[in-house]
Amino acid sequence: MSQLTQVMKDQYAAAWSLSDAVDALDVDAWRRVGPGDLVPARLAVHILETADYYVAPDLTSFDWGGRFGIDSETASPDEFPCKTALIAYLDEVQRRCVHWIEQLGDEGLLAPDHVFHDEGMCHLDRALYVLRHTHHHLGELFVLLRAWDLSRPGWR
């Protein structure tokens, strides 16, 4: 495996501290509404669904909300899946991300990506966007953990 592909796989593996954050939430906190109307379950579903979308073979046919039958932006806290179902989805999304990166390899990562943006971007741009998006929302989730005096995953 080439160096760029391996680096990307390692960075993706480090990004999935979401499982540790989900573990830190008890059943009540999982669906609790926090400051700014942030809900841990909503953040977790949004993180995974977005990553799943961006590594999908066909972005135009992605079934938003299809996994859990909800719109993560408008669903009420009690409509979100339980933590166990979310972790199962996380495992699947992790595998899809790794497969996507391996399938692209160095050449593919650096090749033009006209699906994501037709502005001269490459697949690496898309892969890095997914990481930035994931970390943005993980940061929001970690703020809730801190505000509720719950343990937060360490830096990876």
C-alpha positions in Angstrom: 0.0 0.0 0.0 1.3 3.4 -0.9 2.2 6.1 1.6 -0.6 8.6 0.9 -3.3 5.9 1.0 -1.9 4.6 4.3 -1.8 8.0 5.8 -5.4 8.7 4.8 -6.5 5.4 6.3 -4.7 6.1 9.5 -6.2 9.6 9.7 -9.7 8.2 9.2 -9.1 5.6 11.9 -8.1 8.3 14.3 -11.2 10.4 13.4 -13.7 7.9 14.7 -13.5 8.8 18.4 -17.2 9.1 17.9 -17.6 5.6 19.4 -15.9 6.7 22.6 -18.1 9.7 22.8 -21.2 7.6 22.4 -20.0 5.3 25.1 -19.6 8.2 27.5 -23.3 9.1 27.1 -25.9 7.4 29.3 -29.3 6.5 27.8 -30.8 9.9 29.0 -27.9 12.0 27.8 -28.0 10.3 24.4 -31.2 12.1 23.5 -30.9 15.1 25.8 -31.2 18.6 24.3 -28.2 20.7 25.1 -27.2 24.3 24.5 -28.1 25.6 21.0 -30.5 22.7 20.7 -27.7 20.3 20.2 -28.6 16.6 20.7 -25.9 14.0 20.8 -27.9 11.4 18.9 -28.6 14.0 16.2 -25.0 15.0 15.9 -23.9 11.3 15.7 -26.4 10.4 13.0 -25.5 13.5 11.0 -21.8 12.8 11.2 -22.2 9.2 10.0 -24.8 9.9 7.3 -22.7 12.7 5.8 -19.5 10.5 5.8 -21.6 7.7 4.3 -22.9 10.0 1.6 -19.5 11.4 0.5 -18.0 7.9 0.1 -21.0 6.5 -1.7 -20.4 5.2 -5.2 -23.3 7.3 -6.5 -24.0 10.6 -4.7 -27.1 11.3 -6.7 -28.9 8.2 -5.5 -27.9 8.4 -1.8 -30.9 7.7 0.5 -30.8 10.5 3.0 -32.5 9.4 6.2 -33.0 5.9 4.8 -30.9 4.1 7.4 -33.1 5.1 10.3 -36.2 6.4 8.5 -35.7 9.9 9.9 -34.6 13.3 8.8 -31.8 14.0 11.2 -32.3 17.8 10.9 -36.0 17.7 11.9 -36.5 14.5 13.9 -37.4 14.9 17.6 -34.9 13.4 20.1 -37.0 10.4 20.8 -37.0 9.4 17.1 -33.3 8.8 16.9 -31.8 5.3 17.0 -30.5 3.8 20.2 -26.7 3.9 20.8 -26.3 0.2 19.8 -27.9 0.9 16.4 -25.7 3.9 15.9 -22.5 2.0 16.7 -23.5 -0.7 14.2 -23.9 2.1 11.6 -20.5 3.6 12.6 -18.8 0.2 12.0 -20.3 0.0 8.5 -19.4 3.6 7.6 -15.8 3.1 8.9 -15.5 0.0 6.6 -16.9 1.9 3.6 -14.5 4.8 4.2 -11.5 2.5 4.3 -12.7 0.6 1.2 -13.2 3.9 -0.7 -9.7 5.1 0.2 -8.1 1.8 -0.7 -10.1 1.6 -3.9 -8.9 5.1 -4.9 -5.3 4.6 -3.9 -2.7 7.4 -4.4 -3.5 8.0 -8.0 -7.3 8.1 -7.4 -6.9 10.3 -4.4 -5.0 12.8 -6.5 -7.3 12.4 -9.6 -9.9 15.1 -10.5 -13.2 14.7 -8.6 -15.9 16.3 -10.8 -18.7 14.8 -8.7 -17.8 16.6 -5.5 -17.1 20.0 -7.0 -16.3 20.8 -10.6 -13.6 23.3 -9.6 -10.4 21.4 -10.1 -10.7 19.5 -6.9 -9.4 16.0 -6.5 -10.7 13.0 -4.4 -8.3 14.0 -1.7 -10.2 17.2 -1.3 -13.4 15.3 -0.7 -11.7 12.9 1.7 -10.3 15.8 3.7 -13.7 17.5 3.7 -15.2 14.5 5.3 -12.6 14.6 8.0 -13.1 18.3 8.6 -16.9 17.9 8.8 -16.5 14.9 11.2 -14.2 16.9 13.5 -16.4 19.9 13.5 -19.4 18.0 14.7 -17.3 15.9 17.1 -16.2 19.1 18.7 -19.8 20.1 19.3 -20.5 16.7 20.8 -17.4 17.0 23.1 -18.7 20.4 24.3 -21.9 18.7 25.4 -19.9 16.0 27.2 -17.9 18.7 29.0 -21.0 20.7 29.9 -22.6 17.6 31.3 -19.4 16.6 33.2 -19.1 13.4 31.3 -15.8 11.8 30.2 -14.4 12.9 26.8 -12.3 10.8 24.5 -8.6 11.7 24.5 -6.8 13.2 21.6 -5.8 10.7 18.9 
